[in-house]
Amino acid sequence: MVFYFKARPEAGDYTIFMGLDKYENEELIKYGFPEDIWFHVDKMSSAHVYVRLHKGQSIDDLSEGVLEDCAQLVKANSIQGNKVNNVDVVYTPWQNLKKASSMDVGQVGFYSTKMVRTVRVEKRINEIVNRLNKTKVERTTDLKAELEAVNAAERAERKLQLRDKKRREELQKLEKERQNELRSYKNLMVAEKMTSNKDIASTNKSLQELEEDFM
């Protein structure tokens, strides 16, 4: 079971989601998307909260509004973190999550700590948490199948783009060949109409001879 939420409308169309338990978290870690940003309360037990950015976006494109929504949601879903003020929430791209075989179910580390960011949450803001909970949808999702379907669609799109590119290149090549043939034909026509200096001299001599004959 995965819980889905909608970020504040003014921030754009962004989906925030989290797993039901540590086993669902394990699946989310395994079948994440490159656009996913992971959130967790630092040094405390909490839900694993994600936001899926738009295609081509990175963690640098995360707006303050979406960041606050995610931070408030993960704090609210931490038994210990929800009771205290001034908690730190860490967040990082999904691709930076490291899962070792020695780790417990739902536990995760990082490939690079330099890619991990921290935001301080001073206190729970019920207005934000309540707004998010009103958009909450529970859905049983086959995360593996969902990822495979998206990857297949992207491969098909890349294949189509490659085919279109090849077609354009072929058309450009044909047009270039046509232009070259056209220029060659024009040059040939000009060459046939040109008269050499020798031809001119020969013509002048003939005229002079005719004048002498007339004289």
VOBA-1610 file (N, C-alpha, C; in pm, whole numbers, padded with zeros to 5 digits, always signed):
BEGIN
Met+00084-00119+00000Met+00000+00000+00000Met+00089+00126+00000Val+00058+00217-00089Val+00130+00344-00096Val+00029+00456-00076Phe+00068+00556+00001Phe-00017+00673+00024Phe+00032+00787-00065Tyr-00061+00843-00140Tyr-00028+00952-00233Tyr-00094+01082-00187Phe-00020+01190-00199Phe-00068+01323-00160Phe-00040+01422-00273Lys-00114+01531-00274Lys-00091+01636-00371Lys-00028+01757-00303Ala+00083+01805-00359Ala+00146+01924-00304Ala+00058+02046-00329Arg+00087+02155-00261Arg+00008+02278-00275Arg-00007+02314-00422Pro-00127+02348-00467Pro-00155+02372-00609Pro-00068+02481-00671Glu-00042+02586-00595Glu+00035+02698-00651Glu+00178+02661-00683Ala+00224+02548-00630Ala+00362+02503-00655Ala+00372+02423-00784Gly+00256+02384-00839Gly+00257+02301-00959Gly+00200+02163-00929Asp+00196+02080-01031Asp+00138+01947-01017Asp+00245+01847-00972Tyr+00257+01832-00840Tyr+00357+01742-00783Tyr+00290+01641-00691Thr+00332+01516-00702Thr+00279+01409-00619Thr+00380+01372-00511Ile+00333+01367-00388Ile+00414+01325-00273Ile+00362+01188-00230Phe+00450+01098-00194Phe+00402+00965-00157Phe+00492+00901-00052Met+00438+00802+00016Met+00515+00728+00116Met+00456+00589+00132Gly+00538+00496+00180Gly+00493+00359+00198Gly+00417+00339+00327Leu+00339+00230+00329Leu+00261+00197+00449Leu+00351+00153+00564Asp+00456+00076+00533Asp+00543+00024+00637Asp+00684+00005+00580Lys+00772-00056+00660Lys+00910-00072+00617Lys+00925-00164+00496Tyr+00831-00257+00480Tyr+00837-00347+00365Tyr+00801-00272+00236Glu+00704-00182+00249Glu+00668-00099+00134Glu+00781+00001+00104Asn+00846+00048+00211Asn+00960+00138+00192Asn+01071+00068+00113Glu+01087-00060+00140Glu+01189-00139+00070Glu+01160-00141-00081Glu+01033-00154-00114Glu+00994-00155-00255Glu+01016-00019-00318Leu+00987+00086-00245Leu+01006+00222-00297Leu+01154+00251-00320Ile+01238+00200-00233Ile+01382+00217-00250Ile+01429+00143-00376Lys+01374+00026-00398Lys+01417-00060-00508Lys+01368-00012-00643Tyr+01245+00041-00647Tyr+01185+00074-00775Tyr+01155+00224-00788Gly+01248+00306-00746Gly+01231+00450-00757Gly+01257+00502-00897Phe+01224+00629-00916Phe+01245+00697-01043Phe+01358+00799-01027Pro+01428+00831-01135Pro+01535+00931-01128Pro+01486+01068-01079Glu+01357+01095-01099Glu+01301+01224-01059Glu+01256+01227-00912Asp+01269+01115-00841Asp+01221+01108-00702Asp+01322+01169-00605Ile+01270+01246-00509Ile+01350+01301-00399Ile+01300+01239-00269Trp+01392+01183-00192Trp+01361+01108-00070Trp+01377+01197+00053Phe+01284+01186+00150Phe+01288+01264+00274Phe+01278+01171+00394His+01347+01212+00502His+01343+01134+00626His+01384+01225+00741Val+01322+01205+00858Val+01365+01281+00976Val+01504+01232+01016Asp+01595+01325+01037Asp+01734+01289+01067Asp+01747+01229+01206Lys+01814+01114+01212Lys+01847+01048+01340Lys+01724+01005+01419Met+01610+00994+01354Met+01488+00945+01418Met+01415+00851+01323Ser+01332+00768+01381Ser+01248+00683+01299Ser+01137+00767+01237Ser+01112+00745+01108Ser+01005+00820+01041Ser+00966+00748+00913Ala+00860+00796+00854Ala+00820+00745+00724Ala+00924+00786+00620His+00929+00711+00510His+01011+00751+00396His+00917+00825+00300Val+00938+00953+00288Val+00851+01035+00205Val+00926+01072+00077Tyr+00854+01067-00035Tyr+00913+01102-00164Tyr+00828+01208-00233Val+00892+01285-00317Val+00820+01371-00411Val+00877+01340-00549Arg+00788+01329-00645Arg+00832+01301-00782Arg+00832+01430-00862Leu+00952+01472-00900Leu+00966+01594-00979Leu+00927+01566-01124His+00921+01672-01201His+00889+01657-01343His+01011+01609-01420Lys+00987+01553-01535Lys+01094+01500-01618Lys+01197+01610-01647Gly+01323+01577-01625Gly+01429+01673-01651Gly+01462+01763-01534Gln+01382+01758-01427Gln+01409+01841-01310Gln+01503+01768-01213Ser+01570+01846-01129Ser+01660+01790-01029Ser+01626+01849-00893Ile+01701+01810-00794Ile+01678+01859-00658Ile+01691+02011-00650Asp+01767+02069-00739Asp+01783+02215-00741Asp+01655+02286-00784Asp+01565+02213-00849Asp+01438+02272-00895Asp+01327+02260-00792Leu+01359+02202-00677Leu+01259+02183-00571Leu+01223+02319-00512Ser+01096+02356-00523Ser+01054+02487-00472Ser+01042+02485-00320Glu+01044+02603-00260Glu+01032+02612-00114Glu+00898+02558-00065Gly+00793+02579-00146Gly+00661+02532-00107Gly+00652+02381-00102Val+00703+02315-00205Val+00701+02168-00210Val+00794+02112-00102Leu+00907+02177-00082Leu+01001+02134+00022Leu+00935+02139+00160Glu+00861+02246+00186Glu+00794+02260+00316Glu+00685+02154+00332Asp+00611+02127+00225Asp+00507+02023+00232Asp+00568+01888+00268Cys+00676+01852+00202Cys+00741+01723+00226Cys+00798+01715+00367Ala+00862+01822+00411Ala+00923+01825+00543Ala+00817+01815+00652Gln+00706+01885+00635Gln+00597+01878+00733Gln+00534+01740+00737Leu+00520+01678+00620Leu+00457+01546+00613Leu+00546+01439+00679Val+00676+01446+00655Val+00765+01345+00713Val+00777+01365+00865Lys+00774+01489+00911Lys+00777+01515+01056Lys+00650+01461+01121Ala+00535+01484+01054Ala+00407+01439+01109Ala+00399+01287+01114Asn+00478+01220+01032Asn+00477+01074+01028Asn+00601+01014+01093Ser+00646+01084+01195Ser+00753+01034+01282Ser+00701+01037+01425Ile+00695+00922+01489Ile+00639+00915+01625Ile+00714+01008+01718Gln+00846+01005+01713Gln+00926+01090+01800Gln+00935+01232+01746Gly+00958+01244+01616Gly+00976+01376+01555Gly+00852+01462+01561Asn+00736+01399+01561Asn+00612+01475+01564Asn+00588+01539+01700Lys+00656+01491+01804Lys+00633+01541+01940Lys+00725+01655+01979Val+00829+01677+01902Val+00928+01779+01942Val+00942+01884+01832Asn+00994+01997+01872Asn+01020+02106+01778Asn+01165+02101+01732Asn+01192+02178+01629Asn+01329+02193+01577Asn+01393+02058+01541Val+01328+01988+01450Val+01386+01863+01400Val+01446+01888+01262Asp+01549+01813+01232Asp+01612+01823+01100Asp+01557+01713+01010Val+01526+01752+00888Val+01480+01657+00786Val+01586+01653+00677Val+01631+01533+00646Val+01731+01518+00539Val+01660+01476+00411Tyr+01714+01519+00300Tyr+01656+01480+00171Tyr+01766+01471+00065Thr+01743+01382-00030Thr+01845+01354-00131Thr+01777+01288-00251Pro+01839+01293-00369Pro+01782+01223-00484Pro+01776+01072-00460Trp+01673+01010-00513Trp+01657+00865-00497Trp+01782+00789-00543Gln+01846+00836-00647Gln+01964+00768-00701Gln+02081+00765-00603Asn+02073+00850-00501Asn+02180+00854-00400Asn+02156+00757-00285Leu+02042+00691-00286Leu+02012+00595-00180Leu+02091+00466-00201Lys+02155+00420-00096Lys+02239+00299-00103Lys+02179+00191-00015Lys+02157+00076-00075Lys+02101-00037-00001Lys+02202-00151+00000Ala+02252-00184+00120Ala+02348-00294+00134Ala+02277-00417+00186Ser+02329-00532+00153Ser+02266-00658+00194Ser+02264-00675+00346Ser+02356-00608+00415Ser+02364-00620+00561Ser+02261-00533+00634Met+02193-00446+00561Met+02097-00354+00623Met+01965-00422+00652Asp+01896-00374+00753Asp+01764-00425+00787Asp+01663-00382+00681Val+01547-00443+00682Val+01440-00408+00589Val+01400-00261+00610Gly+01396-00187+00502Gly+01359-00046+00510Gly+01472+00047+00545Gln+01587-00007+00582Gln+01701+00076+00617Gln+01777+00113+00489Val+01834+00233+00491Val+01902+00280+00372Val+02019+00371+00410Gly+02118+00377+00323Gly+02232+00468+00343Gly+02247+00556+00220Phe+02362+00620+00207Phe+02386+00711+00095Phe+02516+00677+00025Tyr+02517+00697-00105Tyr+02641+00681-00181Tyr+02733+00800-00155Ser+02674+00918-00148Ser+02752+01039-00124Ser+02680+01130-00025Thr+02745+01158+00087Thr+02684+01247+00187Thr+02680+01392+00136Lys+02763+01422+00035Lys+02764+01558-00021Lys+02634+01588-00095Met+02562+01483-00133Met+02437+01502-00206Met+02315+01505-00113Val+02342+01497+00017Val+02234+01498+00115Val+02216+01641+00169Arg+02094+01690+00169Arg+02065+01825+00218Arg+01979+01816+00344Thr+01980+01923+00421Thr+01906+01925+00547Thr+01821+02051+00556Val+01700+02035+00606Val+01612+02149+00630Val+01561+02139+00773Arg+01564+02249+00845Arg+01517+02251+00984Arg+01366+02280+00987Val+01292+02194+01059Val+01148+02215+01077Val+01127+02257+01221Glu+01091+02382+01241Glu+01079+02436+01376Glu+00962+02373+01453Lys+00850+02358+01385Lys+00733+02301+01452Lys+00636+02246+01349Arg+00547+02164+01396Arg+00442+02110+01307Arg+00344+02221+01274Ile+00310+02232+01146Ile+00210+02329+01102Ile+00087+02250+01059Asn-00012+02248+01146Asn-00131+02166+01122Asn-00203+02203+00993Glu-00201+02331+00958Glu-00268+02375+00836Glu-00213+02302+00713Ile-00079+02286+00710Ile-00016+02217+00597Ile-00045+02067+00601Val-00029+02008+00720Val-00051+01864+00734Val-00195+01826+00703Asn-00290+01905+00752Asn-00431+01877+00727Asn-00466+01891+00579Arg-00408+01993+00515Arg-00433+02012+00371Arg-00382+01892+00291Leu-00265+01844+00326Leu-00208+01729+00257Leu-00291+01603+00281Asn-00335+01584+00405Asn-00414+01464+00438Asn-00549+01461+00366Lys-00601+01579+00332Lys-00728+01585+00258Lys-00712+01534+00115Thr-00589+01535+00065Thr-00563+01487-00071Thr-00516+01341-00072Lys-00507+01281+00044Lys-00449+01147+00059Lys-00531+01040-00014Val-00460+00959-00090Val-00522+00847-00160Val-00439+00722-00133Glu-00506+00615-00091Glu-00437+00487-00068Glu-00451+00400-00193Arg-00338+00347-00237Arg-00344+00267-00359Arg-00244+00152-00350Thr-00290+00034-00386Thr-00200-00081-00397Thr-00135-00075-00534Thr-00006-00056-00538Thr+00064-00032-00663Thr+00171-00138-00686Asp+00176-00189-00807Asp+00283-00279-00847Asp+00398-00189-00893Leu+00486-00153-00800Leu+00591-00055-00828Leu+00686-00102-00939Lys+00714-00232-00939Lys+00803-00286-01042Lys+00740-00273-01180Ala+00614-00311-01192Ala+00544-00302-01320Ala+00530-00157-01365Glu+00505-00067-01270Glu+00493+00074-01302Glu+00623+00128-01360Leu+00735+00092-01298Leu+00865+00137-01345Leu+00896+00078-01483Glu+00867-00050-01501Glu+00893-00115-01629Glu+00810-00052-01740Ala+00686-00016-01710Ala+00598+00045-01810Ala+00652+00182-01853Val+00697+00259-01755Val+00753+00391-01786Val+00881+00377-01867Asn+00966+00283-01829Asn+01092+00262-01902Asn+01064+00217-02045Ala+00964+00130-02063Ala+00928+00083-02197Ala+00877+00198-02283Ala+00795+00285-02223Ala+00743+00400-02297Ala+00855+00495-02337Glu+00951+00514-02248Glu+01064+00602-02278Glu+01152+00543-02388Arg+01170+00411-02386Arg+01248+00346-02492Arg+01178+00360-02627Ala+01046+00345-02628Ala+00971+00360-02751Ala+00979+00503-02804Glu+00975+00599-02712Glu+00986+00740-02751Glu+01123+00770-02809Arg+01228+00718-02745Arg+01364+00739-02797Arg+01380+00674-02934Lys+01321+00556-02952Lys+01327+00486-03080Lys+01258+00569-03189Leu+01143+00627-03155Leu+01069+00709-03250Leu+01149+00834-03286Gln+01209+00897-03185Gln+01289+01017-03210Gln+01410+00985-03298Leu+01472+00869-03273Leu+01587+00827-03354Leu+01546+00801-03498Arg+01430+00739-03516Arg+01381+00713-03651Arg+01349+00842-03724Asp+01287+00939-03653Asp+01256+01068-03714Asp+01384+01143-03750Lys+01484+01134-03664Lys+01611+01201-03690Lys+01678+01142-03814Lys+01675+01009-03823Lys+01735+00942-03939Lys+01662+00981-04067Arg+01530+00990-04061Arg+01450+01029-04177Arg+01484+01171-04220Arg+01496+01262-04123Arg+01531+01402-04156Arg+01668+01409-04220Glu+01762+01331-04167Glu+01897+01330-04223Glu+01897+01278-04367Glu+01815+01175-04393Glu+01805+01122-04529Glu+01746+01225-04625Leu+01643+01296-04579Leu+01582+01399-04662Leu+01680+01513-04689Gln+01756+01552-04587Gln+01856+01657-04604Gln+01964+01616-04703Lys+02003+01487-04696Lys+02103+01435-04789Lys+02052+01437-04932Leu+01927+01395-04951Leu+01867+01397-05084Leu+01855+01538-05138Glu+01818+01631-05052Glu+01806+01771-05094Glu+01942+01829-05132Lys+02045+01792-05057Lys+02180+01838-05086Lys+02227+01785-05220Glu+02199+01657-05245Glu+02236+01596-05373Glu+02161+01663-05488Arg+02034+01695-05466Arg+01956+01762-05569Arg+02011+01900-05601Gln+02050+01972-05497Gln+02107+02106-05515Gln+02240+02098-05589Asn+02321+01997-05554Asn+02449+01979-05623Asn+02429+01948-05770Glu+02331+01861-05802Glu+02301+01829-05941Glu+02251+01951-06017Leu+02170+02032-05949Leu+02117+02153-06012Leu+02228+02251-06042Arg+02322+02267-05949Arg+02434+02359-05972Arg+02523+02307-06086Ser+02544+02176-06091Ser+02626+02117-06197Ser+02561+02140-06333Tyr+02430+02127-06341Tyr+02358+02147-06466Tyr+02369+02292-06511Lys+02355+02386-06417Lys+02365+02528-06452Lys+02505+02562-06502Asn+02606+02505-06434Asn+02744+02530-06476Asn+02768+02476-06617Leu+02710+02362-06646Leu+02725+02302-06779Leu+02662+02390-06885Met+02544+02443-06856Met+02475+02529-06952Met+02555+02656-06977Val+02613+02713-06874Val+02694+02835-06889Val+02818+02805-06971Ala+02880+02691-06949Ala+03001+02655-07022Ala+02973+02640-07171Glu+02855+02586-07206Glu+02821+02568-07347Glu+02798+02701-07417Lys+02753+02803-07339Lys+02725+02933-07399Lys+02849+03023-07405Met+02954+02991-07332Met+03075+03074-07329Met+03153+03057-07457Thr+03218+03168-07502Thr+03304+03167-07621Thr+03446+03195-07579Ser+03539+03113-07625Ser+03678+03130-07585Ser+03741+03246-07660Asn+03856+03295-07609Asn+03930+03403-07676Asn+03975+03361-07815Lys+04010+03234-07827Lys+04053+03182-07957Lys+03939+03189-08058Asp+03818+03155-08008Asp+03702+03162-08096Asp+03675+03304-08139Ile+03693+03401-08045Ile+03671+03542-08078Ile+03773+03589-08181Ala+03901+03551-08160Ala+04007+03591-08254Ala+03979+03534-08392Ser+03934+03411-08395Ser+03902+03346-08522Ser+03789+03418-08592Thr+03690+03460-08514Thr+03576+03531-08570Thr+03618+03666-08625Asn+03703+03740-08548Asn+03751+03871-08593Asn+03830+03861-08723Lys+03913+03756-08734Lys+03993+03735-08854Lys+03905+03712-08975Ser+03803+03640-08955Ser+03712+03610-09064Ser+03642+03737-09111Leu+03606+03824-09019Leu+03541+03948-09056Leu+03636+04040-09133Gln+03762+04042-09088Gln+03861+04126-09156Gln+03883+04079-09299Glu+03890+03948-09313Glu+03906+03890-09447Glu+03788+03923-09536Leu+03671+03922-09478Leu+03555+03957-09557Leu+03557+04101-09601Glu+03603+04191-09513Glu+03612+04333-09548Glu+03713+04355-09660Glu+03827+04281-09649Glu+03929+04292-09754Glu+03876+04243-09887Asp+03800+04139-09880Asp+03743+04086-10003Asp+03644+04184-10063Phe+03569+04253-09973Phe+03472+04351-10022Phe+03542+04470-10087Met+03658+04507-10027Met+03735+04619-10081Met+03782+04585-10222
//
